[in-house]
C-alpha cells in the first residue's frame, strides 16, 4: 500500500492534498467537514484587515459539456473579523491535530503590520505554517498588497524577511503568475528566507462579456472588473511555472506546493513529478464538493502501487529532469502517424485538421468500397494534430521511426557540429503553370 504522507518544508500531512486558500476554507465548519472527509491540510482563506465583498463574484468558462473549465473570481480576502478567523483556526487545530493548517496572510507593506499579524496568528492559532499571499490579482494594490508585492522581487524578498524575523514556523511564499518570468519572484522568496514556494495564484482575466448588458461577467449593477482565473484551464500554465522553478539553478530543490487546475489524482501526480511536495485544490471543490478527496487519494495510491512507487519521493521531480530548452531537443528523432483502421469510425476529422491546419500529410482513398484516411509517409512530420483531434482512443498513434543518424540539437547544428538526417518533403511545390 502506497504511503501518501507528504512533507512540505517540515509540515507533515497524511496525504498531499490541501485545500487552497479560497472560499472553501473560509470557516470552521467548512474546514472541519473537509478534514472529516480526509483532506490532508488546508490553507485558511487569507486573513488581514477585513474587506467588504460585492455581490455577483464568479464567472465561468464552459467547453462543450464541460462546466467550469475556467472560473473567474472577483471575491477578495476574508470579509470576516480577524478575531473570528483566529478563534476558529485555533479550534480546528485543537480538534484535528494531525492535519496541516496553514494561515494565509496579507496586510499592508510595513514591517510593523507583518510582525503584528504573524506573531498574533502563530501565537493564538497553533497553525503549522504561514502562506504569504503575494498573488491576489485584484484590489488593494494601492496599499502594496497581493500581486503588487509578488510582481516586484525586491518587495517580495523584503516582506518574507520581515515575517521570518518573528516566525517560528515554516513560511510559504505564494507567487503570482501575472509576471513575465516566475523565477525572479521565486528567487526573491528564497533570498528572503522563505522555506517553501506555492504557485500559481490566479491569473488576471475577463472571462466573457454579456452582449445584452455590454458588461463583463460577473457584473455588479451593470459593471464588471478583472478577476482571478483558475480551474482546469490554467493547469498547463501552472505546470510550466512549477517546472521553471524546479529546474532553475537558484531555486532547484526548494519545497513547492503546486496549485492550478488540479481536479484529479493524475493532475496531482503530474505536479509532483515536476517537483512539488504537495498540491492545493480549489475550483474542483467549489464544483464538486469535499468528497472528491476519496477519488484523489484512492486514484493516486492505486497508481503508485501499480508503478511500484512506495512514497511520493519515489517519483517526485522525475519529469522535471526531462524538461529542457527547445534548442537542446534531438532534431534527428522522427515519428509518424499510424492509423488503426479497425478502430476508425470514418469521421475524417484527422484529414480536415491536417489538410487545413497542419502539413497536408493525409489523403482520402477508396478501398473495398470504403473511404479511408491514409498517411502520406513522405510528408508526415509527426506533429500529433491528427491524434489530438481523433475522438477514438488509440485509433491514431505516433510511431517512432528508426534512424541511423546521430543525435543532433539545433544548438549543435547551428554551430556546424553535425548534420541533419534526410527529412520529409513537408510541402508539395506549387504548380504555377497555366
GIHU-V474407 format. One line per field, one symbol per residue. ss: DSSP state (H for helix, E for strand, C for the rest). phi: phi as a letter, one per 20 degrees, with the letter a starting at -180 (. if undefined). psi: psi as a letter, one per 30 degrees, with the letter a starting at -180 (. if undefined). A space follows every 50 residues. Layout:
# GIHU-V474407
ss: ???
phi: ???
psi: ???
This chain:
# GIHU-V474407
ss: CCECCEEECCEEECCCEEECCCHHHCCHHHHHHHHHHCCCEEECCCECCC CCCCCCCEEEEEECCEEEEEEEECCCCCCCCHHHHHHHHHHHHHHCCCCE EEEEECCCCCHHHHHHHHHHHHHHHCCCEEEEEECCCCCCHHHCCCHHHH CCHHHHHHHHHHHHHHCCCEEEEEECCCCCCHHHHHHHHHHCCCCEEEEC CCEEECCCEECCCCEECCCECCECCCEEEECHHHHHHHHHHHHHHHHCCC CCCCEEEEECCCCCHHHHHHHHHCCCCEEEECHHHHHHCCCHHHHHHHHH HHHHHHHCCCEHHHCCCCCHHHCCCHHHCECCCEEEEEECCCCCCCCCHH HHHHHHHCCCCEEEEEECCEEEEEECCCCCCCCCHHHHHCCCCCCEEEEE ECCCCCCCEHHHHHCCCCCCCCCCCCCCCCCCCC
phi: .feegdcdlneecfbeedeffagfdebggffffffffpffabdgggdrfg ddeeemcccccdcmeeflfccdcdeefgddgggffffffffgffecfeef cdeecbcfecfffffffffffffddmfeadceedcgecnmffdmclffef ecgffgfffgfffffdfdcgdddeeeeecebfffffffffffogebccad ffdgaceacffeelbfefdclncbbfbeebogfeggffgfffffffdfge dgnfgcdecpmfccffgffffffepfebccccgfffednfffgfffffff ffffffeneecfffcfmffffdebegfdeffdddcbfcdeffefdmfmff fffffecccldccecdblmcecddeefecfdmfngfffefedgmfdcddf efbeffgbdfffffemdrceffdgfmceffeeff
psi: kkjgkkjjhfjkkflgjlkljaefhfleeeeeeeeefgkflkjkkklajk lkllkjfkklkkjbfjkhekkkkgkaakgkkeeeeeeeeeeeeefiffkk kkkkkjllikeeeeeeeeeeefeffglflkjjjgfjfklgffghlbffef fjeeeeeeeeeeefffkglkkkjkkkfhlfjffefeeeeeefgkflkkll alkkljflkjfefhklklkjhgllllakkaleffeeeeeeeeeeeffkef fkfkkkjkkjgjfleeeeeeeefggkfalkkdeeefeflffffeeeeeee eeeeeefgkeleffgkgefeffkllefgljfgkklkkkkjfffkggfgee eeeeefgcghgllklkkhgkklklkjfffkghffeefefkfkkgekljkk jkkfklkkleeeefgggllklklleekkkkjgl.
